[in-house]
Amino acid sequence: MKNHALKRNIIAAIILTALLVIFNIVKHNTQIISFYTQNISSPLAAFIGAACGLLPFSVAEVVWTAFVIFAVLYIIFAVIKIVKSKGKRGYAVLQKLSGMCVIALSVATGFTALWGVNYYAETFEQKSGLVDSPISVEQLADVTRLFATKLNDAALSVNRDENGVCASDVDAMLKASKDLYAPLEEEYPFLQTPHRAAKPMVYSQLMSAINYTGFYFPFTGEANINVAQPNAYIGATIAHEQAHLRGVAQEQTANFLAILACEKTEDVNFRYSGAILAYTHLTNALYSADYKQWLEVANSLCDEVNLDLTVNSAYWQQRNTSVSAAANTVYEGFLKSYDQKQGLKSYGEVVDLLVEYYAMQA
């Protein structure tokens, strides 16, 4: 029986490794990957998401909690078994290590099959015809001014607490997120997918500690939101994760679609949140490109917007720790492992898409 267990682990490891090798061989064939995502992984993700969507809580958090408990118990019992296996400790170590290898390979293969493939499928830019072309400083300044105006217009309409900080109703936004992309789906029909609401995270404070505002979990098909982050950005985070839910893997594109989805809704809380996310990226780019124009735009912001920007900056500055740095390094490696060469910098590449899109609208 023991020999059979080791053999099963070895066979399983070989099969799983072979699947990953096959993926790496064909991943740059856009036609094959796009066919797979359209006909297999996306429908499967929608089915899983619909099932998990019947529950009011984040199934992803339950899975993560169970996995951590399982991993700890597995290691404890593995050590106990190895210690008790006198005369056969070498075999016991090999058996347990092979079991851990199979678990790791199973997770990696499942993740790649459900999500990793999306990095190599036809992109939103290719489907929509939106070209990421060089932009001028004047174009950048114009679009930054545009979003500064949008921010000022919406700033007084959102709910605020006694300190004047944005305090939108998060539960209402999460509920409304189910149909957030409906207007955008009319413009880009290929974004259509069964509508599912984003879910709040119990572990939101932990997510803040590692600098995560949210994540899409392919094993449950859920968009999970860190609701402890500054309120002004929660709507944009919801929209960002809803983009991932639609198979959009690239971070800059998810940011772009989040901003568009927020702008096209009638909900002022989403519009304000999308605008502040856009402005944050645009103003950082303009600061580097033309300080004089940046200062002009920055000085045009109302006090309410400046307060929300200050609160957000202070919030994340307080969480700029070795733990968050390590988490960022891990995620940077993850993105680059799927050929996202810019890593975490890809989030900021939304600037080019925004300027290109709004220049076309002008």
ABEGO torsion letter per residue (X at the ends): XAAAAAAAAAAAAAAAAAAAAAAAAAAABAAAAAAAAAAAAAAAAAAAAAAAAABABBAAAAAAAAAAAAAAAAAAAAAAAAAABBGAAAAAAAAAAAAAAAAAAAAAAAAAAAAAAAAABBBAAAAAGBBBBBBBAAAAAAAAAAAAAAAAAAAAABBBBAAGBBBBBAAAAAAAAAAAAAAAAAABAAABBBBBBBBBBAAAAAAAAAGBAEBBBAAAGBBBBBAABBAAAAAAAAAAAAAAAAGBABAAAAAAAAAAAAAABABAAAAAAAAAAAAAAAAAAAAAABAAAAAAAAAABBAAAAAAAAAAAAAAAAABBAAAAAAAAAAAAAAAAAGBAAEAAAAAAAAAAAAAAAAAAX
